[in-house]
Amino acid sequence: YDRPDGPQVRNSTRTTLAPTATLSIIANCSSGIEPLFALSYVRHILDDDRLAEVHPFFEAVAKREGFYSEELMKTLAVRGSVRGLEGIPQWVQNLFPTAHDIAPEWHVRMQAAFQRHTDNAVSKTVNFPQHATVEDVARVYMLAFKEGCKGITIYRDASRDKQVLSTAKKSKAEAQIETKIMPRERPRTTTGTTHKVSTGCGNLYITVNRDEQGIAEVFSHLGKAGGCASAQSEATSRLISLALRSGVELESVVEQLRGIRCPSIAWDEGRSILSCPDAIGSVLERHLKASPEPERGAETKAKYNPGPKPVAKDNGQSAVEGPVLSYAEGPVRNLAGQCPECSSLLVYQEGCYVCRACGYTKCG
């Protein structure tokens, strides 16, 4: 209509550029003034089905120029863009820019160029990469206003769990699944040692096995077969083995096990064994100190309490120094666990475990 002798138009908005990006899927045609979303992408349709698609023109050029390969298609399915790929002619890289290859400001200027010759508004989406900031979005809106656009639409990649078009990058849920730690496979043969430790539940036999990467597994077996204590020791050992083969530091495992108390406390080679987990922790601690690892700092060493130290009593007998608890009679040392009658703390004195709260004695 833009000629002197042309018809005079009554309606003020006869031309418009409607949203065609996703609607163009129906006719498999160009999506208006939108640049290519990606050269290879995944289309999400009904029932969460996914269709992998490659841009037909790019595929034809790649085959014609001799650089087409399945490996290239797999790479594009993740990257989406051909920019910066080795072995791709520069003119091909220039010919096939994608939405994320174009700076957001040029998305706006592209829309503004069509807006100047369109009565109604122009539909155009500025596709932001996932790392876009609030400031980036603000600049686009201000530029759209300055350039005379009647509207502007922005979308930041992966801002929603599900989007119509996406590259083959993993979704947030899939990425979390893949980043979960998986234990290394147990070798067919391991070597190790077995330690006998006296606990309140009986003798605990702890086997520590190694593979080429260090301690790979821990087994524990109580002298008394069956029962809750045996089951809990086995479960503890299984979880320790799983943690060590998953890359958890031995120091962290020892730190979690040492100091766990149960009502039945035993003595082993002059040291108090507070529980079966504490016994396993003490054995692993010996391996930690004996391993040819770099010398740890004093702060790290202080985290691992080597246990109570034997001290001399006034009568010449050997006792074990423990925490200090204040009673009416004064400070008391040599605490030795929990009373099975009233749950108060037991005290080791005169060769026996005694509860000063209810009078319970383990020797009685």
N, C-alpha and C positions, 0 to 999 in steps of 0.2 A: 504493500500500500504506500510505500515511501516514494511517491513520484507526484509531480504537480497535477497531472491529469487523472490520477487514480481516484477510486471511490473514497468518499469521506466516511470515516468510521465513526459510528455513534458510540459503541461500547468503549469504555476506557481501558479495559484489560482483556484484550483479545488473545494475547500470546502469553504463554507461561511455560516454564520447564518443571514439570511435575516430578515427584520422586520416582526414579526408574532403576535405582541400583539393584534392589532385590526383585522388583517386578520384571526386570529384563530376563530373569531366569526362565520365565514361561516361554518366551520366544527365542531364547538362546541368542540374544542380540546384544549390542553395545549398551552399556548402562549410562547413557546420557553423557554428561561431561565428567563423569567420575573416572579417575585413572584406574588401572587394573588393581584390584585388591591384592592379588598375588598371582604369580605365574602358575603355582600349584597350590591348591588349597583343599580344605575339607568342608563340604556343605552339610549342615545339619538340617534334616527334614523331619517329617512327622515320626512319632514313636522313637525319637532320639536315634534314628538311623543316620549313618554318615556315608557320604559319597565323596570319594577323592577325585578331583578333577584337575586337568592340566590345560592351560590356555592353548587352544588349537593352533593359532598362528605361530606361537613360540615353538610348539612341538614340530610344526612343519618346517620352520626355519632351521631348527636344530638338526633335523634329519637331512635337510638339503645341504647344510654347510658341513655336516660330518662330525659334529660334536655331541650328538645325541647319545645318551647311555642311560641305563636303568639306575646307575649310581647317581647320575646328575639329577634324575627325577626324584630320587629319595632325598637328596640334599635339598632340592627346591621345596619338597613337601614340608621341610622343617623351617627353612629360611624364608621361603616365599619369593625372595628377590634374587636376581641374577647378578646384581651389582657386586663387584669385588671378587667374583669367582674366577679362579685361574682356568685358562684354556678356553674362555669365552671371548670372542672378538669384541673389541671395545664398541664397535658400531652396534652390535647386538645389545650390549649393556645399555647403550644410550637409547635404543629404539624401544626397549621394554621396561620403562620405569614403573614401579608399583606405588601404591598409595603412601607407604611408609618411606619410600625413597624421596618423596617430594616434601619439602619443608612446609609446615602448616601455613606460613604466610603466603606461599604460592598457591595453596589450595584456595585461600580467600581471594587472591587476585584473579585466579581463574574464574571463580564465581562472579566476581565484580565485572569482568570483561563481558560476560553474557548478560549480566543484569542491566548494563547500560543500554541494551537493545531489546529488552523484554519488558512488556507492559506490566505483567504481574511479577510475582517473585520467582526466584530460581532456586530449585532444590539442589543442595550440594552438602555432602558430609565431609568434614575435615577429620580424617582418620589419624588419631594420635597414637604413637607407640605406647607401650605399657609403662614406660618410665616418665611419661609426661607429667608436668607439675601444674599446680593451680595457676602459677604465673604464665605458663605457656597458653593455657586456655584464655586467660584474661587478655593477653596480647591479641589473640585471634578475634575475640569479640570486639575489641576496640578498633582493630583494623577493618573489620566488616562494617562497622558503623561509619568509619572514615571514608571507605570506598563506596558507600551508598547501597550496600546490600540490604534488602528488605527483611532478610532472616538469615540465620546461620545455624548449622547443626554440627555438633562435634561428637566424636565417640573415641574413647580411650580403649585400646586393645586389651582384652582380658579383664575389663572392669565388671563383667558379668560372668557367672559360671557357664552359661550357655549363650552362644551368639551364632547368628545364621552362617556367617563365613568366618573361617579361622584356618590358620596353618596347622600342620600336624603336631604342633607343640602340645605337650601334655597339659590337660586341665589341672586346676589346682589340686583336686582330689587325687588324680593320677600321679601328679608330681610328688605329693606327700607319700603315696604308697611306694613309689620307686625310691624315695630317699630314706625309707626305713632301713635300719641296719640289719643285715642278714649275717648270721654266723658263718665263718669259714667252714668248709667241709672237714669232717674229722678224718685224719689219715688212717689207713688200715693198721699201721703199727705205731705205737707210742712207747716211750720209755719213762720210767719214774721210780719213785720210792714210796714205801708205806711206813707211816708213823703210828705208833701206839701211844694213845693219850688217855689218861685216867679222867673220867668225867663222873658227875653225880649219877648218871644213868648206867655206868659201867665203862668198860674199856672201849674206846672208840678208835677204830683202825681207819686212818685217813691216807688215801693213795693220791699222790700228785703226779700226773703224767705230763710229759712235754712232747711237742713236735718241733719242726724246724723253726717255728715262729715264737716259741716260748711255751709257757704253761697252757695246755689245751683242755685239760679236764681234771676234775676232782671227784674221787669216790670216797664214800664214808660208810662204814659198817660197824654197827654196835655189836658187842659180844653177845648181848641178849637179843636173840632173834625175834623179829616181829614187834608189834606194839606201836604206839604213837610216836615215841622217840625215834625209832628206826625210820618210820615214814617221813618224819620231819627232817631228819638228817639226810635222807636220800633226796628229798625235794630241794633242800638247801644246796647240796652238791650239784644237782642237775642245773639249778639256776646259776651257780657260780661258773660251771663249765660253759654254759650258754653265754654268759657275760664275757668271759675271757676270750672265747672264740669269736666274739663280736667286736673285739677291739677295746673293751673296757680295761683301763689300767689296773694292774694288780694292786697298786697302792689304794685305789678307791674301793676295791673289794675288801681289802684288809680293814680299811677304816670303818666300813659298815658292819663288819662281823665282830671286831674286837670290842669287848665291854658289854656285850649282851648278857644279861643275867637271867638265871632261873633259880627256883628255890633250892635245888640241890647243887652245891658247890663242892668241888673236889680239889685235891692237891696233886700236882704232877711235877716231880723234880724240883720241889721247893717253890713252885709257882701256883697261884690259884687259878683254876679253870672254872670260869663262871657259868658256862653252859656248853652245849655241843657246838653251836655256831662260834662261840668264843674259842673253842678248841681248834676248829677248822681254821679260824683266823690266825691263831698263834702259829700253826704249822705253815700257813701261807706266808706269814711274816718272816719265818726262818728262811724260806726260799727267796723272799724278797731281799733279805740282807745278804744271802749267799750268792745271788745272781750277779753276773758281771756287768751290771748296769752302771752308768755314770754316777759318780758320787752325788747324792742329793744334798741340798742345803740343810742348815740346822733347823730352819723353820719347818721343812717337810719332815725331817726326822722326828721333830717334837710331836707331830700328829699321831705317831704310832707309839703308844705307850707300851713299853716292853713288859708291863705287868708289875705286880707287887714285888718289892725287893725284900729278901730276908734280912731281918734285923735281930740283934741280940737282945734277949730279955734279961731282966735283972737276975733271974735264976739260972741263966746260962743256956736256957732252951732256945731253940730256933723258933721264931714266929714270923709272921708275914705282915709287912706294913701295908695298911690300907687307908681308906678315907678316915677322917676324924669326925666323930659324932659326940655332941655334948649331952651328957646325962647329969642328973643331980650330983652324982659322985665325981663329976669332972669329965674331961675329954676321954673318949674311948677310941682305940685304934683296932685294927684287925677285924673290920666288918666282913662278914662272910655270907652274904646272901639274905634270903627271905625266910622268915619263920613259917613253916607249913600250918601252924595252928592259928596265929593271929596276924600274919603277914608283916610283922615288924622285922627289923633287921637282926640277923644273927651275929653274934660276936664270938670269935675264936679265942678262948682263954682256957688255960690249964689243960690243954690237950683236947678240948672238945668244943662243939658249937653250942652256944647258949643264947637263949632269948631273954633279955632282961625285962621285957614287957609282960610275958605270961609265964615265964619260968621253964619253957620248953628246953630240953637238952637232947641233942642227938645221941648222946652216949647212954641215955637212960633206958 
